[in-house]
Amino acid sequence: MKKKDSAKLSKFLMIGALLGVMFSFIGYFGLDIWLASTQWLLVSAVMALFGVYLKLT
């Protein structure tokens, strides 16, 4: 994977992680969107970890 593609994917994953946290926040008020709040937090954590990994490589 090229460095440019890696940076793009990293940014995409970090934005996805932020969206997951926002979905979790919405789910906290009882409006679960497809997954429960804790599941959104887990998805966000995994996306953020992969985003940071790609940024560092």
mmCIF entry with sequence, helices, sheets and N, C-alpha, C, O atoms, coordinates in Angstrom:
data_MODEL
# 
_entry.id   MODEL 
# 
_entity.id                         1 
_entity.type                       polymer 
_entity.pdbx_number_of_molecules   1 
# 
_entity_poly.entity_id                      1 
_entity_poly.type                           'polypeptide(L)' 
_entity_poly.nstd_linkage                   no 
_entity_poly.nstd_monomer                   no 
_entity_poly.pdbx_seq_one_letter_code       MKKKDSAKLSKFLMIGALLGVMFSFIGYFGLDIWLASTQWLLVSAVMALFGVYLKLT 
_entity_poly.pdbx_seq_one_letter_code_can   MKKKDSAKLSKFLMIGALLGVMFSFIGYFGLDIWLASTQWLLVSAVMALFGVYLKLT 
_entity_poly.pdbx_strand_id                 A 
# 
loop_
_entity_poly_seq.entity_id 
_entity_poly_seq.num 
_entity_poly_seq.mon_id 
_entity_poly_seq.hetero 
1 1  MET n 
1 2  LYS n 
1 3  LYS n 
1 4  LYS n 
1 5  ASP n 
1 6  SER n 
1 7  ALA n 
1 8  LYS n 
1 9  LEU n 
1 10 SER n 
1 11 LYS n 
1 12 PHE n 
1 13 LEU n 
1 14 MET n 
1 15 ILE n 
1 16 GLY n 
1 17 ALA n 
1 18 LEU n 
1 19 LEU n 
1 20 GLY n 
1 21 VAL n 
1 22 MET n 
1 23 PHE n 
1 24 SER n 
1 25 PHE n 
1 26 ILE n 
1 27 GLY n 
1 28 TYR n 
1 29 PHE n 
1 30 GLY n 
1 31 LEU n 
1 32 ASP n 
1 33 ILE n 
1 34 TRP n 
1 35 LEU n 
1 36 ALA n 
1 37 SER n 
1 38 THR n 
1 39 GLN n 
1 40 TRP n 
1 41 LEU n 
1 42 LEU n 
1 43 VAL n 
1 44 SER n 
1 45 ALA n 
1 46 VAL n 
1 47 MET n 
1 48 ALA n 
1 49 LEU n 
1 50 PHE n 
1 51 GLY n 
1 52 VAL n 
1 53 TYR n 
1 54 LEU n 
1 55 LYS n 
1 56 LEU n 
1 57 THR n 
# 
_struct_asym.id          A 
_struct_asym.entity_id   1 
# 
loop_
_struct_conf.conf_type_id 
_struct_conf.id 
_struct_conf.pdbx_PDB_helix_id 
_struct_conf.beg_label_comp_id 
_struct_conf.beg_label_asym_id 
_struct_conf.beg_label_seq_id 
_struct_conf.pdbx_beg_PDB_ins_code 
_struct_conf.end_label_comp_id 
_struct_conf.end_label_asym_id 
_struct_conf.end_label_seq_id 
_struct_conf.pdbx_end_PDB_ins_code 
_struct_conf.beg_auth_comp_id 
_struct_conf.beg_auth_asym_id 
_struct_conf.beg_auth_seq_id 
_struct_conf.end_auth_comp_id 
_struct_conf.end_auth_asym_id 
_struct_conf.end_auth_seq_id 
_struct_conf.pdbx_PDB_helix_class 
_struct_conf.details 
_struct_conf.pdbx_PDB_helix_length 
HELX_P HELX_P1 AA1 LYS A 3  ? TYR A 28 ? LYS A 3  TYR A 28 1 ? 26 
HELX_P HELX_P2 AA2 SER A 37 ? LEU A 56 ? SER A 37 LEU A 56 1 ? 20 
# 
_struct_conf_type.id          HELX_P 
_struct_conf_type.criteria    ? 
_struct_conf_type.reference   ? 
# 
loop_
_atom_site.group_PDB 
_atom_site.id 
_atom_site.type_symbol 
_atom_site.label_atom_id 
_atom_site.label_alt_id 
_atom_site.label_comp_id 
_atom_site.label_asym_id 
_atom_site.label_entity_id 
_atom_site.label_seq_id 
_atom_site.pdbx_PDB_ins_code 
_atom_site.Cartn_x 
_atom_site.Cartn_y 
_atom_site.Cartn_z 
_atom_site.occupancy 
_atom_site.B_iso_or_equiv 
_atom_site.pdbx_formal_charge 
_atom_site.auth_seq_id 
_atom_site.auth_comp_id 
_atom_site.auth_asym_id 
_atom_site.auth_atom_id 
_atom_site.pdbx_PDB_model_num 
ATOM 1   N N  . MET A 1 1  ? 0.840   -1.169 0.000  1.00 0.00 ? 1  MET A N  1 
ATOM 2   C CA . MET A 1 1  ? 0.000   0.000  0.000  1.00 0.00 ? 1  MET A CA 1 
ATOM 3   C C  . MET A 1 1  ? 0.892   1.241  0.000  1.00 0.00 ? 1  MET A C  1 
ATOM 4   O O  . MET A 1 1  ? 1.862   1.323  0.753  1.00 0.00 ? 1  MET A O  1 
ATOM 5   N N  . LYS A 1 2  ? 0.556   2.182  -0.837 1.00 0.00 ? 2  LYS A N  1 
ATOM 6   C CA . LYS A 1 2  ? 1.343   3.404  -0.927 1.00 0.00 ? 2  LYS A CA 1 
ATOM 7   C C  . LYS A 1 2  ? 1.100   4.289  0.293  1.00 0.00 ? 2  LYS A C  1 
ATOM 8   O O  . LYS A 1 2  ? 0.059   4.196  0.944  1.00 0.00 ? 2  LYS A O  1 
ATOM 9   N N  . LYS A 1 3  ? 2.062   5.139  0.589  1.00 0.00 ? 3  LYS A N  1 
ATOM 10  C CA . LYS A 1 3  ? 1.970   6.036  1.747  1.00 0.00 ? 3  LYS A CA 1 
ATOM 11  C C  . LYS A 1 3  ? 0.748   6.953  1.635  1.00 0.00 ? 3  LYS A C  1 
ATOM 12  O O  . LYS A 1 3  ? 0.074   7.220  2.630  1.00 0.00 ? 3  LYS A O  1 
ATOM 13  N N  . LYS A 1 4  ? 0.468   7.430  0.423  1.00 0.00 ? 4  LYS A N  1 
ATOM 14  C CA . LYS A 1 4  ? -0.668  8.323  0.205  1.00 0.00 ? 4  LYS A CA 1 
ATOM 15  C C  . LYS A 1 4  ? -1.987  7.604  0.486  1.00 0.00 ? 4  LYS A C  1 
ATOM 16  O O  . LYS A 1 4  ? -2.886  8.167  1.111  1.00 0.00 ? 4  LYS A O  1 
ATOM 17  N N  . ASP A 1 5  ? -2.099  6.360  0.020  1.00 0.00 ? 5  ASP A N  1 
ATOM 18  C CA . ASP A 1 5  ? -3.302  5.573  0.259  1.00 0.00 ? 5  ASP A CA 1 
ATOM 19  C C  . ASP A 1 5  ? -3.455  5.262  1.741  1.00 0.00 ? 5  ASP A C  1 
ATOM 20  O O  . ASP A 1 5  ? -4.566  5.262  2.273  1.00 0.00 ? 5  ASP A O  1 
ATOM 21  N N  . SER A 1 6  ? -2.342  4.998  2.399  1.00 0.00 ? 6  SER A N  1 
ATOM 22  C CA . SER A 1 6  ? -2.365  4.700  3.824  1.00 0.00 ? 6  SER A CA 1 
ATOM 23  C C  . SER A 1 6  ? -2.865  5.898  4.626  1.00 0.00 ? 6  SER A C  1 
ATOM 24  O O  . SER A 1 6  ? -3.639  5.734  5.569  1.00 0.00 ? 6  SER A O  1 
ATOM 25  N N  . ALA A 1 7  ? -2.431  7.093  4.259  1.00 0.00 ? 7  ALA A N  1 
ATOM 26  C CA . ALA A 1 7  ? -2.870  8.303  4.957  1.00 0.00 ? 7  ALA A CA 1 
ATOM 27  C C  . ALA A 1 7  ? -4.363  8.549  4.746  1.00 0.00 ? 7  ALA A C  1 
ATOM 28  O O  . ALA A 1 7  ? -5.066  8.962  5.668  1.00 0.00 ? 7  ALA A O  1 
ATOM 29  N N  . LYS A 1 8  ? -4.841  8.292  3.532  1.00 0.00 ? 8  LYS A N  1 
ATOM 30  C CA . LYS A 1 8  ? -6.266  8.459  3.234  1.00 0.00 ? 8  LYS A CA 1 
ATOM 31  C C  . LYS A 1 8  ? -7.112  7.486  4.045  1.00 0.00 ? 8  LYS A C  1 
ATOM 32  O O  . LYS A 1 8  ? -8.127  7.866  4.629  1.00 0.00 ? 8  LYS A O  1 
ATOM 33  N N  . LEU A 1 9  ? -6.685  6.235  4.075  1.00 0.00 ? 9  LEU A N  1 
ATOM 34  C CA . LEU A 1 9  ? -7.415  5.216  4.815  1.00 0.00 ? 9  LEU A CA 1 
ATOM 35  C C  . LEU A 1 9  ? -7.390  5.505  6.312  1.00 0.00 ? 9  LEU A C  1 
ATOM 36  O O  . LEU A 1 9  ? -8.380  5.279  7.007  1.00 0.00 ? 9  LEU A O  1 
ATOM 37  N N  . SER A 1 10 ? -6.272  5.999  6.804  1.00 0.00 ? 10 SER A N  1 
ATOM 38  C CA . SER A 1 10 ? -6.162  6.352  8.212  1.00 0.00 ? 10 SER A CA 1 
ATOM 39  C C  . SER A 1 10 ? -7.166  7.438  8.574  1.00 0.00 ? 10 SER A C  1 
ATOM 40  O O  . SER A 1 10 ? -7.841  7.354  9.601  1.00 0.00 ? 10 SER A O  1 
ATOM 41  N N  . LYS A 1 11 ? -7.261  8.449  7.731  1.00 0.00 ? 11 LYS A N  1 
ATOM 42  C CA . LYS A 1 11 ? -8.217  9.538  7.986  1.00 0.00 ? 11 LYS A CA 1 
ATOM 43  C C  . LYS A 1 11 ? -9.649  9.012  7.948  1.00 0.00 ? 11 LYS A C  1 
ATOM 44  O O  . LYS A 1 11 ? -10.474 9.393  8.779  1.00 0.00 ? 11 LYS A O  1 
ATOM 45  N N  . PHE A 1 12 ? -9.947  8.138  6.986  1.00 0.00 ? 12 PHE A N  1 
ATOM 46  C CA . PHE A 1 12 ? -11.274 7.544  6.871  1.00 0.00 ? 12 PHE A CA 1 
ATOM 47  C C  . PHE A 1 12 ? -11.626 6.751  8.130  1.00 0.00 ? 12 PHE A C  1 
ATOM 48  O O  . PHE A 1 12 ? -12.746 6.848  8.632  1.00 0.00 ? 12 PHE A O  1 
ATOM 49  N N  . LEU A 1 13 ? -10.675 5.970  8.639  1.00 0.00 ? 13 LEU A N  1 
ATOM 50  C CA . LEU A 1 13 ? -10.922 5.175  9.842  1.00 0.00 ? 13 LEU A CA 1 
ATOM 51  C C  . LEU A 1 13 ? -11.134 6.057  11.073 1.00 0.00 ? 13 LEU A C  1 
ATOM 52  O O  . LEU A 1 13 ? -11.976 5.748  11.916 1.00 0.00 ? 13 LEU A O  1 
ATOM 53  N N  . MET A 1 14 ? -10.387 7.138  11.184 1.00 0.00 ? 14 MET A N  1 
ATOM 54  C CA . MET A 1 14 ? -10.552 8.032  12.329 1.00 0.00 ? 14 MET A CA 1 
ATOM 55  C C  . MET A 1 14 ? -11.906 8.746  12.279 1.00 0.00 ? 14 MET A C  1 
ATOM 56  O O  . MET A 1 14 ? -12.545 8.939  13.314 1.00 0.00 ? 14 MET A O  1 
ATOM 57  N N  . ILE A 1 15 ? -12.337 9.134  11.090 1.00 0.00 ? 15 ILE A N  1 
ATOM 58  C CA . ILE A 1 15 ? -13.666 9.743  10.954 1.00 0.00 ? 15 ILE A CA 1 
ATOM 59  C C  . ILE A 1 15 ? -14.745 8.720  11.297 1.00 0.00 ? 15 ILE A C  1 
ATOM 60  O O  . ILE A 1 15 ? -15.735 9.051  11.949 1.00 0.00 ? 15 ILE A O  1 
ATOM 61  N N  . GLY A 1 16 ? -14.553 7.479  10.856 1.00 0.00 ? 16 GLY A N  1 
ATOM 62  C CA . GLY A 1 16 ? -15.489 6.412  11.204 1.00 0.00 ? 16 GLY A CA 1 
ATOM 63  C C  . GLY A 1 16 ? -15.551 6.175  12.699 1.00 0.00 ? 16 GLY A C  1 
ATOM 64  O O  . GLY A 1 16 ? -16.624 5.914  13.243 1.00 0.00 ? 16 GLY A O  1 
ATOM 65  N N  . ALA A 1 17 ? -14.411 6.264  13.371 1.00 0.00 ? 17 ALA A N  1 
ATOM 66  C CA . ALA A 1 17 ? -14.385 6.098  14.822 1.00 0.00 ? 17 ALA A CA 1 
ATOM 67  C C  . ALA A 1 17 ? -15.163 7.219  15.503 1.00 0.00 ? 17 ALA A C  1 
ATOM 68  O O  . ALA A 1 17 ? -15.896 6.975  16.461 1.00 0.00 ? 17 ALA A O  1 
ATOM 69  N N  . LEU A 1 18 ? -15.007 8.436  15.016 1.00 0.00 ? 18 LEU A N  1 
ATOM 70  C CA . LEU A 1 18 ? -15.766 9.556  15.590 1.00 0.00 ? 18 LEU A CA 1 
ATOM 71  C C  . LEU A 1 18 ? -17.266 9.390  15.357 1.00 0.00 ? 18 LEU A C  1 
ATOM 72  O O  . LEU A 1 18 ? -18.071 9.702  16.235 1.00 0.00 ? 18 LEU A O  1 
ATOM 73  N N  . LEU A 1 19 ? -17.641 8.903  14.185 1.00 0.00 ? 19 LEU A N  1 
ATOM 74  C CA . LEU A 1 19 ? -19.055 8.634  13.922 1.00 0.00 ? 19 LEU A CA 1 
ATOM 75  C C  . LEU A 1 19 ? -19.592 7.558  14.861 1.00 0.00 ? 19 LEU A C  1 
ATOM 76  O O  . LEU A 1 19 ? -20.721 7.657  15.343 1.00 0.00 ? 19 LEU A O  1 
ATOM 77  N N  . GLY A 1 20 ? -18.788 6.536  15.118 1.00 0.00 ? 20 GLY A N  1 
ATOM 78  C CA . GLY A 1 20 ? -19.191 5.486  16.046 1.00 0.00 ? 20 GLY A CA 1 
ATOM 79  C C  . GLY A 1 20 ? -19.412 6.014  17.451 1.00 0.00 ? 20 GLY A C  1 
ATOM 80  O O  . GLY A 1 20 ? -20.347 5.597  18.133 1.00 0.00 ? 20 GLY A O  1 
ATOM 81  N N  . VAL A 1 21 ? -18.562 6.924  17.884 1.00 0.00 ? 21 VAL A N  1 
ATOM 82  C CA . VAL A 1 21 ? -18.740 7.538  19.206 1.00 0.00 ? 21 VAL A CA 1 
ATOM 83  C C  . VAL A 1 21 ? -20.021 8.371  19.225 1.00 0.00 ? 21 VAL A C  1 
ATOM 84  O O  . VAL A 1 21 ? -20.747 8.371  20.219 1.00 0.00 ? 21 VAL A O  1 
ATOM 85  N N  . MET A 1 22 ? -20.297 9.073  18.141 1.00 0.00 ? 22 MET A N  1 
ATOM 86  C CA . MET A 1 22 ? -21.542 9.857  18.084 1.00 0.00 ? 22 MET A CA 1 
ATOM 87  C C  . MET A 1 22 ? -22.768 8.941  18.108 1.00 0.00 ? 22 MET A C  1 
ATOM 88  O O  . MET A 1 22 ? -23.759 9.255  18.768 1.00 0.00 ? 22 MET A O  1 
ATOM 89  N N  . PHE A 1 23 ? -22.711 7.814  17.397 1.00 0.00 ? 23 PHE A N  1 
ATOM 90  C CA . PHE A 1 23 ? -23.818 6.855  17.437 1.00 0.00 ? 23 PHE A CA 1 
ATOM 91  C C  . PHE A 1 23 ? -23.989 6.290  18.840 1.00 0.00 ? 23 PHE A C  1 
ATOM 92  O O  . PHE A 1 23 ? -25.112 6.050  19.285 1.00 0.00 ? 23 PHE A O  1 
ATOM 93  N N  . SER A 1 24 ? -22.889 6.080  19.528 1.00 0.00 ? 24 SER A N  1 
ATOM 94  C CA . SER A 1 24 ? -22.944 5.597  20.900 1.00 0.00 ? 24 SER A CA 1 
ATOM 95  C C  . SER A 1 24 ? -23.607 6.628  21.806 1.00 0.00 ? 24 SER A C  1 
ATOM 96  O O  . SER A 1 24 ? -24.409 6.275  22.671 1.00 0.00 ? 24 SER A O  1 
ATOM 97  N N  . PHE A 1 25 ? -23.277 7.887  21.611 1.00 0.00 ? 25 PHE A N  1 
ATOM 98  C CA . PHE A 1 25 ? -23.871 8.967  22.396 1.00 0.00 ? 25 PHE A CA 1 
ATOM 99  C C  . PHE A 1 25 ? -25.376 9.046  22.154 1.00 0.00 ? 25 PHE A C  1 
ATOM 100 O O  . PHE A 1 25 ? -26.152 9.251  23.087 1.00 0.00 ? 25 PHE A O  1 
ATOM 101 N N  . ILE A 1 26 ? -25.784 8.884  20.892 1.00 0.00 ? 26 ILE A N  1 
ATOM 102 C CA . ILE A 1 26 ? -27.211 8.881  20.563 1.00 0.00 ? 26 ILE A CA 1 
ATOM 103 C C  . ILE A 1 26 ? -27.887 7.673  21.207 1.00 0.00 ? 26 ILE A C  1 
ATOM 104 O O  . ILE A 1 26 ? -28.993 7.787  21.735 1.00 0.00 ? 26 ILE A O  1 
ATOM 105 N N  . GLY A 1 27 ? -27.229 6.523  21.163 1.00 0.00 ? 27 GLY A N  1 
ATOM 106 C CA . GLY A 1 27 ? -27.776 5.316  21.765 1.00 0.00 ? 27 GLY A CA 1 
ATOM 107 C C  . GLY A 1 27 ? -27.913 5.416  23.269 1.00 0.00 ? 27 GLY A C  1 
ATOM 108 O O  . GLY A 1 27 ? -28.764 4.750  23.859 1.00 0.00 ? 27 GLY A O  1 
ATOM 109 N N  . TYR A 1 28 ? -27.097 6.230  23.895 1.00 0.00 ? 28 TYR A N  1 
ATOM 110 C CA . TYR A 1 28 ? -27.176 6.441  25.344 1.00 0.00 ? 28 TYR A CA 1 
ATOM 111 C C  . TYR A 1 28 ? -28.546 6.985  25.745 1.00 0.00 ? 28 TYR A C  1 
ATOM 112 O O  . TYR A 1 28 ? -29.023 6.721  26.848 1.00 0.00 ? 28 TYR A O  1 
ATOM 113 N N  . PHE A 1 29 ? -29.167 7.733  24.860 1.00 0.00 ? 29 PHE A N  1 
ATOM 114 C CA . PHE A 1 29 ? -30.480 8.306  25.138 1.00 0.00 ? 29 PHE A CA 1 
ATOM 115 C C  . PHE A 1 29 ? -31.621 7.389  24.706 1.00 0.00 ? 29 PHE A C  1 
ATOM 116 O O  . PHE A 1 29 ? -32.778 7.810  24.693 1.00 0.00 ? 29 PHE A O  1 
ATOM 117 N N  . GLY A 1 30 ? -31.311 6.146  24.353 1.00 0.00 ? 30 GLY A N  1 
ATOM 118 C CA . GLY A 1 30 ? -32.340 5.164  24.055 1.00 0.00 ? 30 GLY A CA 1 
ATOM 119 C C  . GLY A 1 30 ? -32.696 5.029  22.587 1.00 0.00 ? 30 GLY A C  1 
ATOM 120 O O  . GLY A 1 30 ? -33.647 4.319  22.259 1.00 0.00 ? 30 GLY A O  1 
ATOM 121 N N  . LEU A 1 31 ? -31.982 5.672  21.708 1.00 0.00 ? 31 LEU A N  1 
ATOM 122 C CA . LEU A 1 31 ? -32.262 5.592  20.276 1.00 0.00 ? 31 LEU A CA 1 
ATOM 123 C C  . LEU A 1 31 ? -31.179 4.778  19.584 1.00 0.00 ? 31 LEU A C  1 
ATOM 124 O O  . LEU A 1 31 ? -30.420 5.311  18.774 1.00 0.00 ? 31 LEU A O  1 
ATOM 125 N N  . ASP A 1 32 ? -31.105 3.494  19.899 1.00 0.00 ? 32 ASP A N  1 
ATOM 126 C CA . ASP A 1 32 ? -30.059 2.641  19.331 1.00 0.00 ? 32 ASP A CA 1 
ATOM 127 C C  . ASP A 1 32 ? -30.157 2.590  17.812 1.00 0.00 ? 32 ASP A C  1 
ATOM 128 O O  . ASP A 1 32 ? -31.230 2.372  17.250 1.00 0.00 ? 32 ASP A O  1 
ATOM 129 N N  . ILE A 1 33 ? -29.034 2.791  17.170 1.00 0.00 ? 33 ILE A N  1 
ATOM 130 C CA . ILE A 1 33 ? -28.954 2.756  15.714 1.00 0.00 ? 33 ILE A CA 1 
ATOM 131 C C  . ILE A 1 33 ? -28.215 1.481  15.326 1.00 0.00 ? 33 ILE A C  1 
ATOM 132 O O  . ILE A 1 33 ? -26.984 1.459  15.308 1.00 0.00 ? 33 ILE A O  1 
ATOM 133 N N  . TRP A 1 34 ? -28.940 0.443  15.024 1.00 0.00 ? 34 TRP A N  1 
ATOM 134 C CA . TRP A 1 34 ? -28.456 -0.847 14.543 1.00 0.00 ? 34 TRP A CA 1 
ATOM 135 C C  . TRP A 1 34 ? -27.645 -1.616 15.570 1.00 0.00 ? 34 TRP A C  1 
ATOM 136 O O  . TRP A 1 34 ? -27.796 -2.835 15.654 1.00 0.00 ? 34 TRP A O  1 
ATOM 137 N N  . LEU A 1 35 ? -26.798 -0.974 16.350 1.00 0.00 ? 35 LEU A N  1 
ATOM 138 C CA . LEU A 1 35 ? -26.023 -1.625 17.403 1.00 0.00 ? 35 LEU A CA 1 
ATOM 139 C C  . LEU A 1 35 ? -26.285 -0.918 18.728 1.00 0.00 ? 35 LEU A C  1 
ATOM 140 O O  . LEU A 1 35 ? -26.751 0.221  18.757 1.00 0.00 ? 35 LEU A O  1 
ATOM 141 N N  . ALA A 1 36 ? -25.980 -1.608 19.822 1.00 0.00 ? 36 ALA A N  1 
ATOM 142 C CA . ALA A 1 36 ? -26.083 -0.978 21.136 1.00 0.00 ? 36 ALA A CA 1 
ATOM 143 C C  . ALA A 1 36 ? -24.902 -0.023 21.338 1.00 0.00 ? 36 ALA A C  1 
ATOM 144 O O  . ALA A 1 36 ? -23.913 -0.079 20.607 1.00 0.00 ? 36 ALA A O  1 
ATOM 145 N N  . SER A 1 37 ? -25.019 0.841  22.326 1.00 0.00 ? 37 SER A N  1 
ATOM 146 C CA . SER A 1 37 ? -23.992 1.863  22.572 1.00 0.00 ? 37 SER A CA 1 
ATOM 147 C C  . SER A 1 37 ? -22.623 1.258  22.840 1.00 0.00 ? 37 SER A C  1 
ATOM 148 O O  . SER A 1 37 ? -21.616 1.752  22.334 1.00 0.00 ? 37 SER A O  1 
ATOM 149 N N  . THR A 1 38 ? -22.579 0.195  23.630 1.00 0.00 ? 38 THR A N  1 
ATOM 150 C CA . THR A 1 38 ? -21.281 -0.406 23.945 1.00 0.00 ? 38 THR A CA 1 
ATOM 151 C C  . THR A 1 38 ? -20.649 -1.034 22.705 1.00 0.00 ? 38 THR A C  1 
ATOM 152 O O  . THR A 1 38 ? -19.427 -1.026 22.556 1.00 0.00 ? 38 THR A O  1 
ATOM 153 N N  . GLN A 1 39 ? -21.471 -1.570 21.828 1.00 0.00 ? 39 GLN A N  1 
ATOM 154 C CA . GLN A 1 39 ? -20.942 -2.145 20.599 1.00 0.00 ? 39 GLN A CA 1 
ATOM 155 C C  . GLN A 1 39 ? -20.378 -1.057 19.689 1.00 0.00 ? 39 GLN A C  1 
ATOM 156 O O  . GLN A 1 39 ? -19.360 -1.267 19.029 1.00 0.00 ? 39 GLN A O  1 
ATOM 157 N N  . TRP A 1 40 ? -21.029 0.096  19.650 1.00 0.00 ? 40 TRP A N  1 
ATOM 158 C CA . TRP A 1 40 ? -20.497 1.211  18.862 1.00 0.00 ? 40 TRP A CA 1 
ATOM 159 C C  . TRP A 1 40 ? -19.156 1.658  19.410 1.00 0.00 ? 40 TRP A C  1 
ATOM 160 O O  . TRP A 1 40 ? -18.258 2.003  18.642 1.00 0.00 ? 40 TRP A O  1 
ATOM 161 N N  . LEU A 1 41 ? -19.006 1.657  20.738 1.00 0.00 ? 41 LEU A N  1 
ATOM 162 C CA . LEU A 1 41 ? -17.725 2.044  21.327 1.00 0.00 ? 41 LEU A CA 1 
ATOM 163 C C  . LEU A 1 41 ? -16.629 1.049  20.965 1.00 0.00 ? 41 LEU A C  1 
ATOM 164 O O  . LEU A 1 41 ? -15.490 1.445  20.720 1.00 0.00 ? 41 LEU A O  1 
ATOM 165 N N  . LEU A 1 42 ? -16.965 -0.242 20.931 1.00 0.00 ? 42 LEU A N  1 
ATOM 166 C CA . LEU A 1 42 ? -15.979 -1.250 20.536 1.00 0.00 ? 42 LEU A CA 1 
ATOM 167 C C  . LEU A 1 42 ? -15.572 -1.082 19.070 1.00 0.00 ? 42 LEU A C  1 
ATOM 168 O O  . LEU A 1 42 ? -14.390 -1.167 18.737 1.00 0.00 ? 42 LEU A O  1 
ATOM 169 N N  . VAL A 1 43 ? -16.542 -0.846 18.208 1.00 0.00 ? 43 VAL A N  1 
ATOM 170 C CA . VAL A 1 43 ? -16.249 -0.618 16.791 1.00 0.00 ? 43 VAL A CA 1 
ATOM 171 C C  . VAL A 1 43 ? -15.362 0.617  16.639 1.00 0.00 ? 43 VAL A C  1 
ATOM 172 O O  . VAL A 1 43 ? -14.412 0.613  15.856 1.00 0.00 ? 43 VAL A O  1 
ATOM 173 N N  . SER A 1 44 ? -15.677 1.666  17.388 1.00 0.00 ? 44 SER A N  1 
ATOM 174 C CA . SER A 1 44 ? -14.883 2.898  17.329 1.00 0.00 ? 44 SER A CA 1 
ATOM 175 C C  . SER A 1 44 ? -13.455 2.664  17.789 1.00 0.00 ? 44 SER A C  1 
ATOM 176 O O  . SER A 1 44 ? -12.513 3.180  17.188 1.00 0.00 ? 44 SER A O  1 
ATOM 177 N N  . ALA A 1 45 ? -13.291 1.888  18.853 1.00 0.00 ? 45 ALA A N  1 
ATOM 178 C CA . ALA A 1 45 ? -11.947 1.615  19.367 1.00 0.00 ? 45 ALA A CA 1 
ATOM 179 C C  . ALA A 1 45 ? -11.113 0.854  18.338 1.00 0.00 ? 45 ALA A C  1 
ATOM 180 O O  . ALA A 1 45 ? -9.939  1.166  18.139 1.00 0.00 ? 45 ALA A O  1 
ATOM 181 N N  . VAL A 1 46 ? -11.707 -0.133 17.690 1.00 0.00 ? 46 VAL A N  1 
ATOM 182 C CA . VAL A 1 46 ? -10.977 -0.912 16.687 1.00 0.00 ? 46 VAL A CA 1 
ATOM 183 C C  . VAL A 1 46 ? -10.615 -0.036 15.487 1.00 0.00 ? 46 VAL A C  1 
ATOM 184 O O  . VAL A 1 46 ? -9.495  -0.098 14.979 1.00 0.00 ? 46 VAL A O  1 
ATOM 185 N N  . MET A 1 47 ? -11.569 0.776  15.043 1.00 0.00 ? 47 MET A N  1 
ATOM 186 C CA . MET A 1 47 ? -11.287 1.659  13.906 1.00 0.00 ? 47 MET A CA 1 
ATOM 187 C C  . MET A 1 47 ? -10.193 2.668  14.252 1.00 0.00 ? 47 MET A C  1 
ATOM 188 O O  . MET A 1 47 ? -9.325  2.949  13.426 1.00 0.00 ? 47 MET A O  1 
ATOM 189 N N  . ALA A 1 48 ? -10.232 3.207  15.459 1.00 0.00 ? 48 ALA A N  1 
ATOM 190 C CA . ALA A 1 48 ? -9.214  4.177  15.873 1.00 0.00 ? 48 ALA A CA 1 
ATOM 191 C C  . ALA A 1 48 ? -7.843  3.513  15.966 1.00 0.00 ? 48 ALA A C  1 
ATOM 192 O O  . ALA A 1 48 ? -6.841  4.103  15.561 1.00 0.00 ? 48 ALA A O  1 
ATOM 193 N N  . LEU A 1 49 ? -7.790  2.293  16.497 1.00 0.00 ? 49 LEU A N  1 
ATOM 194 C CA . LEU A 1 49 ? -6.508  1.591  16.594 1.00 0.00 ? 49 LEU A CA 1 
ATOM 195 C C  . LEU A 1 49 ? -5.904  1.334  15.216 1.00 0.00 ? 49 LEU A C  1 
ATOM 196 O O  . LEU A 1 49 ? -4.709  1.548  15.010 1.00 0.00 ? 49 LEU A O  1 
ATOM 197 N N  . PHE A 1 50 ? -6.722  0.879  14.280 1.00 0.00 ? 50 PHE A N  1 
ATOM 198 C CA . PHE A 1 50 ? -6.217  0.651  12.929 1.00 0.00 ? 50 PHE A CA 1 
ATOM 199 C C  . PHE A 1 50 ? -5.834  1.965  12.257 1.00 0.00 ? 50 PHE A C  1 
ATOM 200 O O  . PHE A 1 50 ? -4.865  2.016  11.499 1.00 0.00 ? 50 PHE A O  1 
ATOM 201 N N  . GLY A 1 51 ? -6.593  3.032  12.532 1.00 0.00 ? 51 GLY A N  1 
ATOM 202 C CA . GLY A 1 51 ? -6.260  4.336  11.972 1.00 0.00 ? 51 GLY A CA 1 
ATOM 203 C C  . GLY A 1 51 ? -4.919  4.842  12.461 1.00 0.00 ? 51 GLY A C  1 
ATOM 204 O O  . GLY A 1 51 ? -4.125  5.365  11.679 1.00 0.00 ? 51 GLY A O  1 
ATOM 205 N N  . VAL A 1 52 ? -4.661  4.690  13.753 1.00 0.00 ? 52 VAL A N  1 
ATOM 206 C CA . VAL A 1 52 ? -3.375  5.116  14.318 1.00 0.00 ? 52 VAL A CA 1 
ATOM 207 C C  . VAL A 1 52 ? -2.247  4.247  13.775 1.00 0.00 ? 52 VAL A C  1 
ATOM 208 O O  . VAL A 1 52 ? -1.171  4.751  13.454 1.00 0.00 ? 52 VAL A O  1 
ATOM 209 N N  . TYR A 1 53 ? -2.493  2.939  13.673 1.00 0.00 ? 53 TYR A N  1 
ATOM 210 C CA . TYR A 1 53 ? -1.474  2.031  13.144 1.00 0.00 ? 53 TYR A CA 1 
ATOM 211 C C  . TYR A 1 53 ? -1.079  2.426  11.720 1.00 0.00 ? 53 TYR A C  1 
ATOM 212 O O  . TYR A 1 53 ? 0.105   2.478  11.388 1.00 0.00 ? 53 TYR A O  1 
ATOM 213 N N  . LEU A 1 54 ? -2.082  2.704  10.883 1.00 0.00 ? 54 LEU A N  1 
ATOM 214 C CA . LEU A 1 54 ? -1.783  3.094  9.500  1.00 0.00 ? 54 LEU A CA 1 
ATOM 215 C C  . LEU A 1 54 ? -1.074  4.440  9.442  1.00 0.00 ? 54 LEU A C  1 
ATOM 216 O O  . LEU A 1 54 ? -0.235  4.661  8.569  1.00 0.00 ? 54 LEU A O  1 
ATOM 217 N N  . LYS A 1 55 ? -1.400  5.330  10.355 1.00 0.00 ? 55 LYS A N  1 
ATOM 218 C CA . LYS A 1 55 ? -0.749  6.641  10.374 1.00 0.00 ? 55 LYS A CA 1 
ATOM 219 C C  . LYS A 1 55 ? 0.730   6.507  10.736 1.00 0.00 ? 55 LYS A C  1 
ATOM 220 O O  . LYS A 1 55 ? 1.569   7.245  10.218 1.00 0.00 ? 55 LYS A O  1 
ATOM 221 N N  . LEU A 1 56 ? 1.047   5.563  11.625 1.00 0.00 ? 56 LEU A N  1 
ATOM 222 C CA . LEU A 1 56 ? 2.426   5.390  12.075 1.00 0.00 ? 56 LEU A CA 1 
ATOM 223 C C  . LEU A 1 56 ? 3.291   4.616  11.083 1.00 0.00 ? 56 LEU A C  1 
ATOM 224 O O  . LEU A 1 56 ? 4.517   4.720  11.117 1.00 0.00 ? 56 LEU A O  1 
ATOM 225 N N  . THR A 1 57 ? 2.659   3.840  10.198 1.00 0.00 ? 57 THR A N  1 
ATOM 226 C CA . THR A 1 57 ? 3.445   3.051  9.243  1.00 0.00 ? 57 THR A CA 1 
ATOM 227 C C  . THR A 1 57 ? 3.651   3.775  7.943  1.00 0.00 ? 57 THR A C  1 
ATOM 228 O O  . THR A 1 57 ? 4.292   3.246  7.036  1.00 0.00 ? 57 THR A O  1 
# 
